[in-house]
Amino acid sequence: MRYNRRILLEARMRHSRVLLIGVATALTVSLTAAQQPPAPAAAAAPSNPRTDQLKRDVGMEVDGMGENIQKMNDMVFSFAEPGFQEFETSKYLTTILKQNGFAITENIAGIPTAWTATWGSGKPVIAMGSDIDDIPQASQKPGVAWHEPIIEGAPGHGEGHNSCMPLQIAAALAAKKVMEQQHLQGTLMLWPGVAEELLGTKAYYVRAGVFKNVDICIFAHVGANMSVGWGDSGGNGMVSVEYDFKGESAHAAGAPWRGRSALDAVELMDVGWNFRREHLRLQQRSHYVIPNGGDQPNVVPPNASVWYYFRETSYEEIMKLWGIGNKMAQAATMMTDTEVSMKLLGSAWPAHMNKTVAETMHANMEKVGLPTWTEADQTLAKAVQREMKVPQTGLSTQLGPLRGRENIPDEEKRGGGSDDIGDISWNVPTVTISYPANIQAGPGHNWANAISMATPIAHKGVQYGAKVVALTVIDLLTRPELVTQAWDYFKAQTKDRKYVSFLRPEDKPAIWLNKERMEKYRPEMKKYYYDPTKYKNYLEQLGIKYPTTEKPAGKN
């Protein structure tokens, strides 16, 4: 096992001047000296024999859960539930945690699929969370290197969120076992990122006080390599806003002059916004869909709506962008003699991750390393990359360096995605582990990003990621100075920038979203739920040979 070999190597070199002590932090610093200052003294402290033994033990516990990790991962993949509709997923995961002694609290922040699961007592309180929702129209057969939906038009795990909570649960159960055996004090709290693709819940968790007594938050998100970072985020924060216009219906041919078109207002707002784009900052990203454009062409639409994401680099800039959107909406009503109301459907702060915890976690990544990929794994990865017309580099075989900057100048930022883990990162010291369960090929939020997510690639990536998280939990439980340093960094982070929620008092979670979609697709999707009592894995249940890389004749 790679972890054990590394421990032996460290033991042999303990008296040398090759500074491998501090669980490989010196190596990390040497690789990233250009990007960041040296690690703090606590992260570089000499190895503690007791902690080292506990980490070996917890790593072995994770390794022993390989089959259960695969089953959890494949089961959630088969549920394929989009935001706010993760009922089967939440029921399944909380049942596992309940059976393992965790206390479950449901309906967190008034969200039916949100919950917390806690075990243990006292400090530190370590929150372990990740997202569980998926993407509309991303249904995809795993292990097949081209677009082959399980159900045409149905949602699917086109970002890989099916793997995230299985990772955290495996890490938590391994840590729990060692904590019980060694009588370690501390509290583990697991929680799901409901409707992350809608940026729909984490700000509400914060408002409800879910993290009020938490000491450290460890978040997990699927990636194509094992990595963690700290400091300012290169991505954007955002608000998700729906504008609902109200007009007056009329016969579109017989008496159109008696109507006031809500759709006209939507289109005029969109035209105005698209002209304004030229004069917005380079850092902004804004996009929209029209969820309601009217009923039928011969009726002047009395109701229509447009849904915007306004993304920017800071709270202040996001509020400015939102203000411009409101002005555009009001102008559209003036041009069409309509009315408009507005709903906030989601929000996210730009993230800022904790340096101390990130350095501690990266040191554990150096211990654990990356999975050993088989020829079949690499064959699938390169076939998907060929299909997506990107370089055929296969799966990652070398860890990237730890990266982080306290502050990234605004002029260096050029927009990007958003994740509402940012709200939590401004309320408690937080890091996000990226783990190698996906293939560097798909464009994101796409069927191609689902191909690996119920295959051995994901199974191994989740197991290795769980081991890193479990080792990091042991560090936090046995080295209280890390928690202290994490909070010192957090206090400096928040000295001049205070968290102000985008949520207004009247805002409530948009729990109705995706309800109609699942009412349409769930009856058919149930036929494809994974049955681990009959099949070793989901590939076997679907009758898929791994990997399937040669297209049938006539398949484009």
Buried (B, 14 or more C-beta within 10 A) or exposed (E): EBBEEBBEEBEEEEEEEEBBBBBBBBBBBEBBEEBBEBBBEBBBBEBEEEBBBBBBBBBBBBBEBBEBBBBBBBBBBBBBBBBBBBBBBBEBBBEBBEEBEBEBBBEBBEBBBBBBBBBBEEBBBBBBBBBBBBBBBBBBBBBBBBBBBBBEEBBBBBBBBBBBBBBBBBBBBBBBBBBEEBEBEBBBBBBBBBBBBBBBBBBBBBBBEBBEEBBBBBBBBBBBBBBBBBBBBBBBBBBBBBBBBBBBBBEBEEEEEEBBBBBBBBBBBBEBBEEBEEEBEEBBBBEBEBEBBBEEEEBBBBBBBBBBBBBBBBBEBBBBBBEBBBEBBEBBBEEBEBEBEBBBBBBBBBBBBBBBBBBBBBBBBBBBBBBEBBEBBBBBBBBBBBBBEBEBBBBBBEBBBBBBBBEBEBEEBEBBBBBBBBBBBBBBBBBBBBBBBBBBBBEEBBBBBBBBBBBBBBBBBBBBBBBBBBBBBBBBBBBEEBBEBBBBBBEEBEEEEEBEBBBEEEBEBBBEBBEEBBEEBBEEBEEBBBEBEEBEBBBBBBEBEBBBBEBEEEEE
